[in-house]
């Protein structure tokens, strides 16, 4: 097996991280009412429209910021890359969303501390497994046999 240059893996994973960040952040933003203050009132009642608007706006802003930082070749942010920060924020957003989903629907009759610990652990597992699977799939795609 000859591994492809990892620059292809980085490019594909960066695109996936952009989409992952924009979708999870849009889901968190569209869930809370203070962000709907600037939208038109008929659109507030229909939830998919603010979600789509926020996700497209975030994708556009992130693409422009990546293009802007790419043109500044001599500017270094530090040892942490921009996409790593976006990935950890998206991971935290998805943990919050899964925790809120599980907290409203299951295990309502358990004691509070045990229920919250179980929901936190299960939400961590439910978010970590797909992230690891997608990362492994991206690396597996670019291995030449």
C-alpha positions in Angstrom: 0.0 0.0 0.0 1.2 3.5 -0.9 -0.4 6.3 1.1 -1.4 9.3 -1.0 0.0 12.6 0.1 -1.9 13.7 3.2 -2.6 17.0 1.6 -5.6 15.4 -0.1 -6.8 14.1 3.2 -6.4 17.6 4.7 -8.4 19.2 1.9 -11.3 16.8 2.1 -11.4 16.8 5.9 -11.3 20.6 5.9 -14.3 20.7 3.6 -16.1 18.3 5.8 -15.2 20.4 8.9 -16.6 23.5 7.2 -19.9 21.8 6.5 -20.0 20.2 10.0 -19.4 23.5 11.7 -21.9 25.4 9.7 -24.7 22.9 10.2 -24.2 22.4 13.9 -23.8 26.1 14.6 -26.9 26.9 12.4 -28.9 24.3 14.4 -27.9 25.9 17.7 -28.6 29.4 16.4 -32.0 28.5 14.9 -33.0 26.9 18.1 -32.9 30.0 20.2 -35.2 33.0 19.8 -32.7 35.9 20.3 -31.2 35.1 16.9 -34.6 35.5 15.2 -34.9 39.2 16.2 -33.6 40.3 12.8 -35.5 37.9 10.6 -38.8 38.7 9.0 -41.8 37.7 11.2 -43.5 35.1 8.9 -40.2 33.2 8.6 -39.8 32.9 12.4 -42.6 30.3 12.6 -41.2 28.1 9.9 -38.0 26.6 11.4 -36.2 25.3 8.3 -35.9 28.7 6.7 -33.7 30.3 9.5 -31.7 27.0 9.7 -30.9 27.2 6.0 -30.3 30.9 6.1 -27.8 30.6 9.0 -26.0 27.6 7.5 -25.6 29.3 4.1 -24.4 32.5 5.7 -21.9 30.6 7.8 -20.6 28.7 4.9 -20.1 31.9 2.9 -18.4 33.7 5.8 -16.1 30.8 6.5 -15.2 30.4 2.9 -14.4 34.1 2.6 -12.3 34.0 5.9 -10.4 31.0 4.7 -9.7 32.7 1.4 -8.6 35.9 3.3 -6.2 33.9 5.5 -4.9 32.0 2.6 -3.9 35.3 0.8 -1.9 36.3 3.9 0.8 33.7 3.7 3.1 35.3 6.3 0.6 35.6 9.0 0.6 32.7 11.5 -2.2 32.2 14.1 -0.2 29.8 16.2 0.3 26.1 16.5 -3.5 25.5 16.4 -4.9 25.5 12.9 -8.1 27.3 12.0 -9.9 24.1 11.0 -9.0 22.4 14.3 -10.7 25.2 16.2 -13.8 24.9 14.0 -13.8 21.2 14.5 -13.8 21.4 18.3 -16.5 24.1 18.3 -18.7 21.9 16.0 -18.0 18.9 18.1 -19.1 20.8 21.2 -22.2 22.1 19.4 -23.2 18.6 18.4 -22.7 17.4 22.0 -25.0 20.1 23.2 -27.6 19.3 20.6 -27.6 15.6 21.3 -27.7 16.2 25.0 -30.7 18.4 24.7 -32.4 15.9 22.5 -31.9 13.1 24.9 -32.7 15.1 28.0 -36.2 15.9 26.7 -37.2 12.5 25.6 -35.7 9.6 27.6 -34.9 8.6 31.2 -37.1 11.3 32.7 -38.0 9.2 35.8 -34.4 8.5 36.8 -32.6 10.5 39.6 -31.2 13.8 38.2 -27.5 13.2 38.7 -27.6 9.7 37.3 -29.7 10.7 34.4 -27.5 13.6 33.4 -24.3 11.5 33.7 -25.9 8.8 31.6 -27.1 11.2 29.0 -23.8 13.0 28.8 -21.9 9.7 28.4 -24.3 8.5 25.7 -24.2 11.8 23.8 -20.4 11.7 23.9 -20.5 8.2 22.4 -23.2 9.1 19.9 -21.2 12.0 18.6 -17.7 10.4 18.8 -18.5 7.3 16.8 -19.6 9.0 13.6 -16.7 11.5 13.8 -14.2 8.7 14.0 -16.0 6.8 11.3 -15.9 9.7 8.9 -12.3 10.4 9.6 -11.3 6.8 9.0 -13.3 6.8 5.8 -11.6 9.9 4.5 -8.2 8.4 5.2 -9.2 5.0 3.8 -10.4 6.6 0.5 -6.9 8.0 -0.2 -4.9 4.8 0.2 -3.7 3.2 -3.0 -3.4 -0.6 -3.0 
